[in-house]
Amino acid sequence: MGARGVTASASWIAASIAYFRRQGEGRKVCVGFSLDLCYPGSMACDLRDIDPADLRLPSSRSSGADPVKLQRQMAIHGSSTSGMPPLLAYEGSDGALELFDGVTRATRVAKLLPGTTVQVEVMGKLKRPKAGNRRVGDSL
Amino acid sequence: MNPVNLLDPLLSQIDEVRARCPELRFGQLIATIAMLAEDETGQSLWDIDDADFAAALERFAADLARREPG
């Protein structure tokens, strides 16, 4: 890993810590997230740039983001995506991505920055299709 | 009815997985494992055997482990 990678990782850690601190979450959470992204050469990380409106909502959160949490994130972050950790998703057999972490972040970006892509980390493939699930864009 | 008591090892592994992804709320973690189990078996969470839930938990742990620096 080159020095450039180290520099990028350090700034990512700082941005992530700042992001979660603004949400009142712990430092340990931020560092864990960032370390995962520090060493792109040594892990099988499937990161994609996706329009958050196209992401599928988890079936246990099919109503969309919690409106109170969404308002809070909008008040804190506005339309900024700076330092925002990647959303986490699984890929259905039809290619549709189902979120399992980041529903509120996806909704905030889809609402305030329509058409803007965000980074999504795809954790693996599912056996069943997911395109039938409600989209984040359907919940706006 | 589950023929073998898998609860202790399940809870122990949930604890380990949770340490790997502290950003997930407990309910989110369980919902994600349930989604994987439902995807694998085609059954709803209510009907999933402990062994199938354990297999989904194992899969999620493996997916998380792949993200970590080697």
Backbone of each chain as ProteinMPNN parsed JSONL, in Angstrom:
{"seq_chain_A": "MGARGVTASASWIAASIAYFRRQGEGRKVCVGFSLDLCYPGSMACDLRDIDPADLRLPSSRSSGADPVKLQRQMAIHGSSTSGMPPLLAYEGSDGALELFDGVTRATRVAKLLPGTTVQVEVMGKLKRPKAGNRRVGDSL", "coords_chain_A": {"N_chain_A": [[0.851, -1.206, 0.0], [0.618, 2.168, -0.865], [1.919, 5.459, 0.084], [0.062, 7.333, -0.57], [-2.364, 6.023, -0.362], [-2.445, 5.645, 2.391], [-2.674, 8.268, 3.283], [-5.163, 8.981, 2.228], [-6.761, 7.214, 3.631], [-6.454, 8.074, 6.25], [-7.663, 10.573, 6.172], [-10.193, 9.771, 5.604], [-10.896, 8.384, 7.904], [-10.93, 10.48, 9.74], [-13.0, 12.026, 8.679], [-15.137, 10.268, 8.934], [-15.285, 9.907, 11.689], [-15.986, 12.478, 12.435], [-18.455, 12.63, 11.175], [-20.054, 10.678, 12.515], [-19.828, 11.608, 15.1], [-21.285, 13.92, 14.935], [-23.743, 12.841, 14.89], [-23.948, 11.884, 17.365], [-22.948, 9.399, 17.92], [-20.692, 6.68, 18.727], [-17.063, 6.836, 18.914], [-15.751, 4.452, 18.435], [-17.348, 3.119, 16.619], [-17.004, 4.655, 14.329], [-14.289, 4.376, 13.699], [-14.125, 1.685, 13.199], [-15.638, 1.427, 10.863], [-14.081, 2.961, 9.137], [-11.582, 1.727, 9.058], [-12.166, -0.521, 7.642], [-12.26, 0.472, 5.149], [-9.775, 1.285, 4.613], [-7.839, -0.253, 3.44], [-7.953, -1.019, 0.548], [-6.672, -2.764, -1.182], [-6.46, -5.187, 0.057], [-8.789, -6.513, 0.569], [-11.971, -7.964, -0.266], [-13.903, -5.931, -1.385], [-16.954, -4.77, -2.475], [-17.741, -2.036, -3.846], [-20.089, 0.311, -4.971], [-21.324, 2.989, -7.006], [-24.386, 4.38, -6.628], [-27.687, 5.529, -7.423], [-29.478, 6.583, -4.718], [-32.263, 6.545, -4.63], [-33.032, 4.368, -6.089], [-32.476, 2.183, -4.581], [-33.545, -0.702, -2.771], [-35.882, -0.962, -0.107], [-35.46, -2.498, 3.107], [-37.427, -5.382, 3.963], [-38.33, -5.321, 6.537], [-38.412, -2.671, 7.031], [-40.134, -1.42, 5.3], [-41.716, 0.775, 5.124], [-40.122, 2.904, 4.849], [-37.705, 5.483, 5.777], [-37.432, 6.347, 9.25], [-39.337, 9.063, 10.141], [-38.709, 10.949, 12.125], [-36.028, 10.499, 12.704], [-35.033, 11.032, 10.194], [-35.574, 13.782, 9.875], [-33.924, 14.738, 11.866], [-31.395, 13.992, 10.92], [-31.374, 15.493, 8.59], [-31.383, 18.04, 9.64], [-28.93, 18.084, 10.887], [-26.971, 17.307, 8.941], [-27.824, 18.39, 6.538], [-27.673, 18.749, 3.041], [-25.287, 17.541, 2.733], [-22.856, 15.113, 1.794], [-20.459, 14.583, 2.66], [-17.927, 12.653, 4.063], [-19.675, 10.652, 4.603], [-20.369, 7.363, 5.516], [-20.242, 4.329, 3.479], [-23.346, 2.979, 2.286], [-24.917, -0.095, 3.267], [-25.641, -3.13, 1.633], [-27.412, -5.985, 0.259], [-27.354, -7.917, -2.743], [-29.989, -8.705, -4.813], [-31.147, -11.597, -6.748], [-31.883, -10.56, -9.133], [-30.388, -8.345, -9.458], [-31.199, -6.075, -8.125], [-30.628, -3.916, -5.357], [-30.823, -4.466, -1.934], [-31.12, -2.573, 0.88], [-29.5, -2.864, 4.055], [-28.406, -1.318, 5.921], [-28.446, 2.113, 6.453], [-30.753, 3.355, 5.584], [-31.923, 5.785, 6.325], [-29.93, 7.626, 5.626], [-29.804, 7.159, 2.859], [-32.358, 8.004, 2.123], [-32.323, 10.691, 2.846], [-30.386, 11.721, 1.063], [-31.561, 11.079, -1.398], [-33.785, 12.659, -1.257], [-32.879, 15.318, -0.884], [-30.834, 15.663, -2.71], [-31.557, 14.903, -5.471], [-30.872, 12.42, -7.91], [-28.188, 12.312, -7.394], [-25.44, 10.167, -6.869], [-24.571, 7.667, -4.422], [-22.161, 5.955, -2.368], [-22.306, 2.488, -2.2], [-21.862, -0.405, -0.363], [-21.736, -3.638, -1.369], [-22.604, -6.546, 0.097], [-22.987, -9.17, -0.563], [-24.545, -11.792, -2.588], [-27.991, -12.566, -3.097], [-30.407, -15.29, -3.169], [-32.891, -14.825, -4.122], [-35.089, -12.633, -6.051], [-35.176, -9.017, -5.721], [-36.323, -6.804, -6.765], [-39.006, -6.383, -6.544], [-39.443, -5.278, -4.089], [-40.234, -2.298, -2.191], [-38.951, 0.834, -3.328], [-36.456, 3.186, -2.191], [-36.945, 5.639, -3.326], [-39.692, 5.499, -3.669], [-40.646, 6.044, -1.212], [-40.408, 8.688, -0.656]], "CA_chain_A": [[0.0, 0.0, 0.0], [1.44, 3.37, -0.975], [1.692, 6.549, 1.036], [-1.156, 8.037, -0.97], [-3.459, 5.269, 0.239], [-2.447, 5.906, 3.83], [-3.195, 9.615, 3.475], [-6.599, 8.963, 1.953], [-7.427, 6.492, 4.702], [-6.461, 8.906, 7.45], [-8.685, 11.61, 6.028], [-11.499, 9.084, 5.665], [-11.168, 8.11, 9.319], [-11.287, 11.75, 10.376], [-14.328, 12.433, 8.197], [-16.144, 9.363, 9.497], [-15.428, 10.231, 13.113], [-16.751, 13.725, 12.507], [-19.83, 12.35, 10.76], [-20.802, 9.994, 13.562], [-19.898, 12.468, 16.283], [-22.403, 14.849, 14.747], [-24.965, 12.096, 15.185], [-23.907, 11.47, 18.755], [-22.584, 8.002, 18.049], [-19.386, 6.492, 19.342], [-15.837, 6.873, 18.146], [-15.386, 3.089, 18.031], [-18.116, 2.824, 15.417], [-16.43, 5.349, 13.182], [-12.994, 3.815, 13.343], [-14.386, 0.38, 12.61], [-16.068, 1.668, 9.492], [-13.022, 3.516, 8.319], [-10.516, 0.758, 8.848], [-12.603, -1.414, 6.58], [-12.069, 1.122, 3.854], [-8.42, 1.807, 4.52], [-6.925, -1.151, 2.748], [-8.719, -1.563, -0.558], [-5.939, -3.817, -1.882], [-6.375, -6.447, 0.784], [-10.093, -7.077, 0.9], [-12.883, -8.117, -1.386], [-14.941, -4.959, -1.094], [-17.699, -4.45, -3.684], [-18.308, -0.696, -3.672], [-20.713, 0.807, -6.203], [-21.99, 4.293, -6.936], [-25.779, 4.082, -6.975], [-28.703, 6.512, -7.054], [-30.137, 5.992, -3.55], [-33.702, 6.37, -4.858], [-33.252, 3.056, -6.703], [-32.211, 1.103, -3.628], [-34.756, -1.31, -2.189], [-35.994, -0.893, 1.347], [-35.575, -3.823, 3.733], [-38.843, -5.698, 4.19], [-38.689, -4.941, 7.903], [-38.47, -1.201, 7.056], [-40.686, -1.116, 3.983], [-42.386, 2.081, 5.152], [-39.124, 3.948, 4.605], [-36.954, 5.989, 6.936], [-38.129, 6.915, 10.401], [-39.394, 10.499, 9.844], [-38.042, 11.752, 13.168], [-34.586, 10.352, 12.491], [-34.722, 11.706, 8.935], [-35.542, 15.223, 10.146], [-32.734, 15.009, 12.678], [-30.21, 13.926, 10.039], [-31.42, 16.631, 7.669], [-30.996, 19.235, 10.396], [-27.499, 18.009, 11.216], [-26.094, 17.171, 7.773], [-28.35, 19.071, 5.354], [-27.51, 17.947, 1.83], [-23.883, 17.13, 2.634], [-22.53, 13.679, 1.836], [-19.046, 14.534, 3.028], [-17.602, 11.74, 5.157], [-20.756, 9.684, 4.847], [-19.92, 5.992, 5.25], [-21.048, 3.663, 2.46], [-24.538, 2.239, 2.704], [-24.669, -1.536, 3.175], [-26.759, -3.775, 0.941], [-27.243, -7.269, -0.414], [-27.845, -7.859, -4.12], [-30.948, -9.748, -5.186], [-30.761, -12.369, -7.942], [-32.186, -9.74, -10.309], [-29.499, -7.182, -9.479], [-31.68, -4.991, -7.257], [-29.885, -3.876, -4.091], [-31.655, -4.251, -0.747], [-30.357, -1.976, 1.982], [-29.724, -3.298, 5.433], [-27.944, -0.24, 6.792], [-28.331, 3.382, 5.76], [-32.04, 3.758, 4.998], [-32.136, 7.222, 6.575], [-28.958, 8.37, 4.806], [-30.228, 7.045, 1.457], [-33.57, 8.809, 1.944], [-31.922, 12.112, 2.916], [-29.709, 12.107, -0.182], [-32.539, 10.997, -2.498], [-34.731, 13.767, -1.107], [-32.25, 16.636, -0.991], [-29.918, 15.712, -3.853], [-32.052, 13.896, -6.423], [-29.978, 12.093, -9.027], [-26.809, 12.162, -6.917], [-25.156, 8.794, -6.459], [-23.859, 7.454, -3.159], [-21.409, 4.714, -2.372], [-22.985, 1.362, -1.557], [-21.04, -1.605, -0.26], [-22.571, -4.827, -1.583], [-22.011, -7.569, 0.967], [-23.101, -10.501, -1.15], [-25.7, -12.009, -3.477], [-29.11, -13.338, -2.548], [-30.958, -16.273, -4.104], [-34.201, -14.398, -4.606], [-35.123, -11.264, -6.595], [-35.553, -7.967, -4.776], [-36.88, -5.638, -7.47], [-40.391, -6.195, -6.121], [-39.501, -4.499, -2.838], [-40.394, -0.851, -2.344], [-37.715, 1.591, -3.5], [-36.304, 4.371, -1.353], [-37.617, 6.719, -4.048], [-41.145, 5.375, -3.495], [-41.022, 6.438, 0.144], [-40.138, 10.121, -0.446]], "C_chain_A": [[0.875, 1.24, 0.0], [1.063, 4.437, 0.029], [0.396, 7.282, 0.714], [-2.384, 7.355, -0.348], [-3.584, 5.546, 1.718], [-3.056, 7.266, 4.105], [-4.708, 9.64, 3.285], [-7.34, 8.295, 3.103], [-7.536, 7.349, 5.956], [-7.527, 9.99, 7.351], [-10.082, 10.999, 6.111], [-11.884, 8.814, 7.107], [-11.64, 9.395, 9.996], [-12.695, 12.178, 9.97], [-15.417, 11.569, 8.815], [-16.384, 9.651, 10.965], [-16.277, 11.493, 13.259], [-18.218, 13.473, 12.181], [-20.623, 11.727, 11.899], [-20.868, 10.817, 14.839], [-21.069, 13.431, 16.178], [-23.718, 14.162, 15.051], [-24.985, 11.592, 16.616], [-23.563, 10.006, 18.93], [-21.109, 7.904, 18.426], [-18.218, 6.517, 18.384], [-15.489, 5.475, 17.615], [-16.105, 2.7, 16.73], [-17.433, 3.412, 14.193], [-15.139, 4.69, 12.741], [-13.185, 2.455, 12.688], [-14.771, 0.505, 11.15], [-14.88, 2.054, 8.615], [-11.927, 2.51, 8.042], [-10.889, -0.214, 7.739], [-12.293, -0.824, 5.21], [-10.636, 1.578, 3.643], [-7.534, 0.99, 3.596], [-7.617, -1.81, 1.562], [-8.01, -2.7, -1.283], [-6.049, -5.17, -1.207], [-7.739, -7.015, 1.149], [-10.983, -7.113, -0.34], [-14.09, -7.222, -1.168], [-15.644, -4.581, -2.398], [-18.412, -3.117, -3.463], [-18.864, -0.203, -5.007], [-21.32, 2.178, -5.964], [-23.401, 4.138, -7.493], [-26.667, 5.274, -6.602], [-29.511, 5.923, -5.882], [-31.641, 5.773, -3.737], [-34.015, 4.985, -5.427], [-33.021, 1.895, -5.743], [-33.519, 0.585, -3.054], [-34.709, -1.211, -0.68], [-36.015, -2.313, 1.912], [-37.039, -4.11, 4.042], [-39.279, -5.322, 5.599], [-38.744, -3.42, 8.075], [-39.112, -0.709, 5.753], [-41.426, 0.219, 3.944], [-41.409, 3.21, 4.841], [-38.499, 4.424, 5.891], [-37.886, 6.487, 8.032], [-38.14, 8.443, 10.234], [-38.684, 11.379, 10.88], [-36.53, 11.702, 12.964], [-34.159, 11.083, 11.21], [-34.621, 13.222, 9.147], [-34.286, 15.59, 10.919], [-31.483, 14.992, 11.795], [-30.185, 15.091, 9.057], [-30.989, 17.912, 8.373], [-29.492, 19.251, 10.652], [-26.637, 18.096, 9.956], [-26.572, 17.962, 6.557], [-28.196, 18.176, 4.138], [-26.068, 17.449, 1.67], [-23.752, 15.598, 2.644], [-21.071, 13.497, 2.247], [-18.831, 13.614, 4.232], [-18.658, 10.691, 5.436], [-20.257, 8.265, 4.546], [-20.78, 5.333, 4.179], [-22.278, 2.999, 3.068], [-24.238, 0.748, 2.517], [-25.889, -2.228, 2.578], [-26.385, -5.191, 0.51], [-27.873, -7.14, -1.797], [-28.788, -9.035, -4.396], [-30.512, -10.458, -6.455], [-31.039, -11.598, -9.23], [-31.338, -8.477, -10.385], [-29.96, -6.028, -8.619], [-30.959, -5.079, -5.91], [-30.82, -3.571, -2.931], [-30.774, -3.75, 0.391], [-30.554, -2.758, 3.269], [-29.102, -2.33, 6.428], [-27.842, 1.028, 5.956], [-29.621, 3.847, 5.105], [-32.25, 5.271, 5.157], [-31.19, 8.06, 5.715], [-29.385, 8.341, 3.327], [-31.425, 7.96, 1.186], [-33.225, 10.296, 1.944], [-31.288, 12.556, 1.595], [-30.703, 12.089, -1.354], [-33.484, 12.191, -2.468], [-34.08, 15.119, -1.42], [-31.334, 16.785, -2.197], [-30.368, 14.707, -4.917], [-31.088, 13.689, -7.589], [-28.527, 11.903, -8.614], [-26.581, 10.715, -6.483], [-24.438, 8.777, -5.11], [-23.135, 6.116, -3.243], [-22.152, 3.636, -1.574], [-22.021, 0.182, -1.531], [-21.96, -2.821, -0.357], [-21.897, -5.999, -0.872], [-22.07, -8.963, 0.361], [-24.348, -10.604, -2.006], [-26.744, -12.86, -2.778], [-29.628, -14.304, -3.607], [-32.217, -15.758, -4.791], [-34.155, -12.955, -5.135], [-35.6, -10.251, -5.562], [-36.206, -6.763, -5.442], [-38.336, -5.376, -7.081], [-40.53, -5.395, -4.83], [-39.698, -3.011, -3.151], [-39.021, -0.179, -2.468], [-37.681, 2.748, -2.486], [-37.058, 5.537, -1.999], [-39.126, 6.68, -3.913], [-41.601, 5.921, -2.143], [-40.86, 7.948, 0.38], [-41.424, 10.92, -0.358]], "O_chain_A": [[1.797, 1.337, 0.81], [0.05, 4.348, 0.722], [-0.283, 7.787, 1.608], [-3.308, 8.015, 0.125], [-4.69, 5.67, 2.246], [-3.852, 7.423, 5.031], [-5.437, 10.239, 4.076], [-8.413, 8.746, 3.505], [-8.562, 7.356, 6.636], [-8.212, 10.288, 8.33], [-11.021, 11.616, 6.614], [-13.038, 8.986, 7.497], [-12.626, 9.395, 10.733], [-13.482, 12.632, 10.801], [-16.485, 12.062, 9.175], [-17.521, 9.644, 11.437], [-17.172, 11.56, 14.102], [-19.112, 14.026, 12.822], [-21.722, 12.178, 12.22], [-21.848, 10.738, 15.581], [-21.751, 13.727, 17.16], [-24.695, 14.812, 15.425], [-25.943, 10.941, 17.031], [-23.853, 9.424, 19.976], [-20.383, 8.897, 18.443], [-18.366, 6.251, 17.191], [-14.999, 5.331, 16.495], [-15.535, 2.038, 15.863], [-17.301, 2.758, 13.159], [-14.92, 4.469, 11.55], [-12.486, 2.115, 11.733], [-14.276, -0.238, 10.302], [-14.704, 1.543, 7.51], [-11.401, 2.441, 6.931], [-10.028, -0.672, 6.988], [-12.091, -1.551, 4.238], [-10.314, 2.185, 2.621], [-6.573, 1.514, 3.034], [-7.843, -3.02, 1.567], [-8.663, -3.518, -1.931], [-5.764, -6.195, -1.825], [-7.819, -7.925, 1.974], [-10.768, -6.391, -1.314], [-15.168, -7.695, -0.81], [-14.991, -4.116, -3.333], [-19.535, -3.073, -2.961], [-18.198, -0.287, -6.039], [-21.772, 2.489, -4.862], [-23.591, 3.81, -8.664], [-26.432, 5.943, -5.595], [-30.155, 4.886, -6.035], [-32.229, 4.914, -3.079], [-35.129, 4.484, -5.269], [-33.338, 0.749, -6.064], [-34.476, 1.338, -2.875], [-33.657, -1.355, -0.056], [-36.53, -3.229, 1.27], [-37.804, -3.195, 4.346], [-40.453, -5.036, 5.835], [-39.086, -2.934, 9.154], [-38.684, 0.293, 5.179], [-41.728, 0.736, 2.868], [-41.823, 4.343, 4.598], [-38.724, 3.855, 6.959], [-38.982, 6.981, 7.765], [-37.076, 9.061, 10.189], [-38.129, 12.425, 10.542], [-35.844, 12.721, 13.041], [-33.078, 11.67, 11.144], [-33.692, 13.862, 8.655], [-33.663, 16.62, 10.663], [-30.621, 15.864, 11.908], [-29.121, 15.614, 8.726], [-30.318, 18.762, 7.787], [-28.861, 20.308, 10.633], [-25.681, 18.87, 9.909], [-25.793, 18.182, 5.63], [-28.539, 16.995, 4.179], [-25.681, 16.99, 0.595], [-24.437, 14.899, 3.391], [-20.527, 12.395, 2.185], [-19.464, 13.773, 5.276], [-18.548, 9.929, 6.396], [-19.778, 7.997, 3.444], [-21.929, 5.73, 3.984], [-22.254, 2.524, 4.203], [-23.397, 0.381, 1.697], [-27.024, -1.951, 2.965], [-25.21, -5.542, 0.411], [-28.803, -6.36, -2.0], [-28.421, -10.199, -4.231], [-29.619, -9.988, -7.16], [-30.504, -11.93, -10.287], [-31.538, -7.638, -11.263], [-29.198, -5.086, -8.396], [-30.712, -6.168, -5.392], [-31.52, -2.558, -2.931], [-29.82, -4.409, 0.804], [-31.647, -3.255, 3.541], [-29.25, -2.497, 7.638], [-27.234, 1.029, 4.886], [-29.588, 4.648, 4.171], [-32.7, 5.944, 4.23], [-31.592, 9.074, 5.145], [-29.335, 9.359, 2.636], [-31.493, 8.61, 0.142], [-33.761, 11.068, 1.149], [-31.605, 13.624, 1.073], [-30.683, 12.982, -2.201], [-33.927, 12.674, -3.51], [-34.652, 15.95, -2.125], [-31.084, 17.899, -2.658], [-29.638, 13.766, -5.228], [-30.565, 14.641, -8.169], [-27.721, 11.392, -9.391], [-27.424, 10.116, -5.814], [-23.788, 9.746, -4.719], [-23.454, 5.266, -4.074], [-22.564, 3.853, -0.434], [-21.438, -0.18, -2.553], [-22.851, -3.006, 0.473], [-20.775, -6.386, -1.199], [-21.287, -9.838, 0.732], [-25.11, -9.646, -2.14], [-26.429, -13.745, -1.983], [-29.328, -14.16, -4.792], [-32.567, -16.192, -5.889], [-33.307, -12.161, -4.73], [-36.339, -10.594, -4.64], [-36.598, -5.812, -4.766], [-38.839, -4.269, -7.27], [-41.61, -4.893, -4.517], [-39.366, -2.541, -4.239], [-38.061, -0.57, -1.803], [-38.712, 3.213, -2.001], [-37.72, 6.318, -1.316], [-39.782, 7.716, -4.03], [-42.779, 6.221, -1.946], [-41.138, 8.437, 1.475], [-41.383, 12.138, -0.184]]}, "seq_chain_B": "MNPVNLLDPLLSQIDEVRARCPELRFGQLIATIAMLAEDETGQSLWDIDDADFAAALERFAADLARREPG", "coords_chain_B": {"N_chain_B": [[-40.535, -27.092, 16.472], [-37.278, -27.519, 17.656], [-34.739, -29.849, 17.226], [-32.182, -29.794, 18.379], [-30.524, -27.983, 20.916], [-29.626, -24.935, 20.056], [-29.338, -22.495, 21.056], [-27.441, -21.331, 22.873], [-24.868, -21.4, 21.451], [-25.746, -19.827, 19.285], [-26.377, -17.326, 20.451], [-23.91, -16.656, 21.377], [-22.472, -16.404, 18.999], [-23.858, -14.323, 17.807], [-23.115, -12.274, 19.46], [-20.403, -12.101, 18.797], [-20.567, -11.368, 16.105], [-21.839, -8.958, 16.32], [-19.906, -7.416, 17.47], [-18.309, -7.034, 15.316], [-19.711, -5.356, 13.684], [-20.515, -2.803, 14.958], [-21.982, -0.607, 14.301], [-24.504, -1.325, 13.592], [-27.794, -1.442, 14.843], [-29.226, -3.596, 17.375], [-31.69, -4.725, 16.627], [-31.652, -4.253, 13.888], [-29.558, -5.881, 13.145], [-30.573, -8.434, 13.741], [-32.773, -8.413, 12.014], [-31.446, -8.37, 9.574], [-30.073, -10.815, 9.563], [-32.296, -12.455, 9.643], [-33.422, -11.801, 7.168], [-31.525, -12.94, 5.465], [-31.816, -15.626, 6.165], [-34.47, -16.066, 5.435], [-34.232, -15.642, 2.724], [-32.676, -17.795, 1.999], [-34.196, -20.045, 2.747], [-36.816, -19.598, 1.995], [-38.808, -19.371, 3.779], [-40.802, -17.686, 6.309], [-39.583, -15.606, 9.002], [-40.787, -16.488, 11.347], [-41.116, -19.247, 10.952], [-38.616, -20.295, 10.612], [-36.122, -22.682, 11.259], [-33.888, -23.183, 14.06], [-31.416, -24.109, 13.211], [-31.283, -23.245, 10.556], [-31.382, -20.524, 10.98], [-28.991, -20.259, 12.319], [-27.25, -20.936, 10.259], [-27.637, -18.779, 8.536], [-26.692, -16.74, 10.119], [-24.048, -17.507, 10.273], [-23.331, -17.129, 7.618], [-23.624, -14.352, 7.39], [-21.66, -13.549, 9.171], [-19.426, -14.466, 7.801], [-19.553, -12.869, 5.499], [-19.103, -10.367, 6.633], [-16.544, -10.775, 7.608], [-15.071, -10.92, 5.295], [-14.811, -8.283, 4.62], [-12.867, -7.311, 6.186], [-9.485, -6.229, 6.738], [-6.942, -8.314, 5.43]], "CA_chain_B": [[-39.683, -27.692, 17.504], [-35.915, -27.698, 17.2], [-34.212, -31.043, 17.877], [-30.951, -29.54, 19.131], [-30.509, -26.645, 21.498], [-28.574, -24.127, 19.441], [-29.468, -21.13, 21.535], [-26.202, -20.801, 23.445], [-23.921, -21.015, 20.399], [-26.313, -18.727, 18.488], [-26.215, -16.061, 21.166], [-22.48, -16.376, 21.441], [-22.023, -15.905, 17.689], [-24.463, -13.001, 17.601], [-22.251, -11.358, 20.197], [-19.175, -11.909, 18.002], [-20.903, -10.623, 14.881], [-22.173, -7.595, 16.717], [-18.644, -6.708, 17.704], [-17.733, -6.721, 14.004], [-20.477, -4.291, 13.03], [-21.174, -2.096, 16.062], [-22.844, 0.455, 13.785], [-25.872, -1.833, 13.44], [-28.59, -1.658, 16.051], [-29.466, -5.033, 17.571], [-32.839, -5.107, 15.807], [-31.187, -4.24, 12.497], [-28.732, -7.079, 12.987], [-31.463, -9.608, 13.702], [-33.564, -8.307, 10.78], [-30.579, -8.722, 8.449], [-29.875, -12.274, 9.601], [-33.59, -13.031, 9.266], [-33.565, -11.632, 5.713], [-30.673, -13.949, 4.827], [-32.425, -16.945, 6.405], [-35.68, -16.129, 4.609], [-33.789, -15.774, 1.334], [-32.138, -19.146, 1.805], [-35.184, -21.111, 2.963], [-38.123, -19.257, 1.453], [-39.788, -19.333, 4.873], [-40.782, -16.444, 7.088], [-38.783, -15.704, 10.23], [-41.548, -17.267, 12.32], [-41.002, -20.685, 10.693], [-37.231, -20.717, 10.371], [-35.495, -23.502, 12.305], [-32.677, -22.605, 14.652], [-30.252, -24.488, 12.396], [-31.253, -22.355, 9.39], [-31.007, -19.196, 11.472], [-27.554, -20.337, 12.602], [-26.546, -20.92, 8.97], [-27.697, -17.394, 8.037], [-25.775, -15.97, 10.972], [-22.701, -17.896, 9.823], [-23.106, -16.478, 6.335], [-23.43, -12.921, 7.617], [-20.335, -13.415, 9.795], [-18.427, -14.649, 6.737], [-19.602, -11.671, 4.65], [-18.439, -9.288, 7.372], [-15.117, -11.096, 7.719], [-14.431, -10.612, 4.003], [-14.55, -6.846, 4.516], [-11.783, -6.917, 7.069], [-8.156, -6.347, 6.146], [-6.409, -9.643, 5.598]], "C_chain_B": [[-38.286, -27.916, 16.917], [-35.268, -28.857, 17.952], [-32.982, -30.781, 18.752], [-31.018, -28.126, 19.704], [-29.326, -25.854, 20.952], [-28.515, -22.733, 20.044], [-28.151, -20.556, 22.066], [-25.165, -20.441, 22.375], [-24.432, -19.882, 19.517], [-26.064, -17.383, 19.16], [-24.747, -15.655, 21.219], [-21.991, -15.81, 20.098], [-22.639, -14.542, 17.361], [-23.597, -11.938, 18.283], [-20.984, -11.048, 19.387], [-19.454, -11.06, 16.757], [-21.181, -9.163, 15.215], [-20.915, -6.765, 16.953], [-18.001, -6.29, 16.381], [-18.475, -5.592, 13.305], [-21.252, -3.506, 14.093], [-22.093, -0.979, 15.59], [-24.288, -0.01, 13.622], [-26.559, -1.913, 14.796], [-28.906, -3.15, 16.166], [-30.622, -5.512, 16.678], [-32.493, -5.188, 14.332], [-30.386, -5.504, 12.193], [-29.609, -8.323, 12.85], [-32.292, -9.588, 12.414], [-32.735, -8.718, 9.566], [-30.339, -10.229, 8.403], [-31.171, -12.975, 9.178], [-33.798, -12.938, 7.757], [-32.745, -12.689, 4.977], [-31.273, -15.35, 4.983], [-33.672, -17.121, 5.545], [-35.31, -16.317, 3.139], [-33.34, -17.201, 1.046], [-33.237, -20.21, 1.84], [-36.528, -20.85, 2.283], [-39.207, -19.217, 2.516], [-39.729, -17.98, 5.576], [-40.007, -16.693, 8.381], [-39.467, -16.594, 11.271], [-41.268, -18.768, 12.195], [-39.567, -21.192, 10.593], [-36.676, -21.506, 11.569], [-34.241, -22.812, 12.828], [-31.446, -22.904, 13.783], [-30.142, -23.587, 11.16], [-30.89, -20.928, 9.797], [-29.505, -19.162, 11.738], [-26.745, -20.279, 11.307], [-26.525, -19.502, 8.39], [-26.747, -16.503, 8.83], [-24.332, -16.236, 10.554], [-22.355, -17.191, 8.518], [-22.83, -14.989, 6.522], [-22.052, -12.674, 8.24], [-19.243, -13.53, 8.734], [-18.388, -13.43, 5.82], [-18.905, -10.493, 5.334], [-16.934, -9.518, 7.422], [-14.374, -10.765, 6.431], [-14.075, -9.145, 3.866], [-13.29, -6.453, 5.266], [-10.434, -7.115, 6.412], [-7.546, -7.717, 6.424], [-5.024, -9.697, 6.037]], "O_chain_B": [[-38.144, -28.44, 15.812], [-35.245, -28.857, 19.183], [-32.768, -31.471, 19.749], [-31.506, -27.199, 19.056], [-28.178, -26.078, 21.336], [-27.738, -21.888, 19.599], [-27.791, -19.424, 21.742], [-24.637, -19.329, 22.372], [-23.643, -19.062, 19.048], [-25.603, -16.431, 18.53], [-24.398, -14.479, 21.12], [-21.204, -14.864, 20.062], [-22.006, -13.71, 16.712], [-23.381, -10.852, 17.746], [-20.55, -9.9, 19.301], [-18.687, -10.162, 16.409], [-20.798, -8.257, 14.476], [-20.877, -5.568, 16.668], [-17.245, -5.319, 16.328], [-17.918, -4.939, 12.423], [-22.482, -3.538, 14.127], [-22.89, -0.456, 16.368], [-25.197, 0.815, 13.524], [-25.98, -2.389, 15.773], [-28.86, -3.878, 15.175], [-30.537, -6.57, 16.054], [-32.969, -6.068, 13.614], [-30.521, -6.108, 11.129], [-29.409, -9.149, 11.959], [-32.491, -10.632, 11.792], [-33.252, -9.34, 8.638], [-30.396, -10.843, 7.337], [-31.14, -13.965, 8.448], [-34.291, -13.879, 7.135], [-33.204, -13.264, 3.99], [-31.243, -16.156, 4.052], [-33.904, -18.196, 4.992], [-35.976, -17.047, 2.405], [-33.6, -17.74, -0.03], [-33.213, -21.161, 1.058], [-37.288, -21.784, 2.026], [-40.386, -19.05, 2.202], [-38.755, -17.236, 5.459], [-39.805, -17.835, 8.795], [-38.81, -17.355, 11.982], [-41.191, -19.476, 13.199], [-39.34, -22.398, 10.499], [-36.748, -21.067, 12.716], [-33.625, -21.987, 12.154], [-30.554, -22.067, 13.64], [-29.04, -23.208, 10.763], [-30.193, -20.217, 9.073], [-28.829, -18.181, 11.43], [-25.686, -19.653, 11.257], [-25.52, -19.073, 7.822], [-26.086, -15.626, 8.275], [-23.507, -15.325, 10.49], [-21.234, -16.716, 8.333], [-21.925, -14.431, 5.901], [-21.363, -11.717, 7.885], [-18.259, -12.79, 8.761], [-17.31, -13.002, 5.406], [-18.201, -9.718, 4.685], [-16.148, -8.58, 7.295], [-13.205, -10.381, 6.457], [-13.172, -8.781, 3.112], [-12.712, -5.395, 5.017], [-10.246, -8.043, 5.626], [-7.632, -8.218, 7.545], [-4.474, -10.785, 6.211]]}, "name": "protein", "num_of_chains": 2, "seq": "MGARGVTASASWIAASIAYFRRQGEGRKVCVGFSLDLCYPGSMACDLRDIDPADLRLPSSRSSGADPVKLQRQMAIHGSSTSGMPPLLAYEGSDGALELFDGVTRATRVAKLLPGTTVQVEVMGKLKRPKAGNRRVGDSLMNPVNLLDPLLSQIDEVRARCPELRFGQLIATIAMLAEDETGQSLWDIDDADFAAALERFAADLARREPG"}
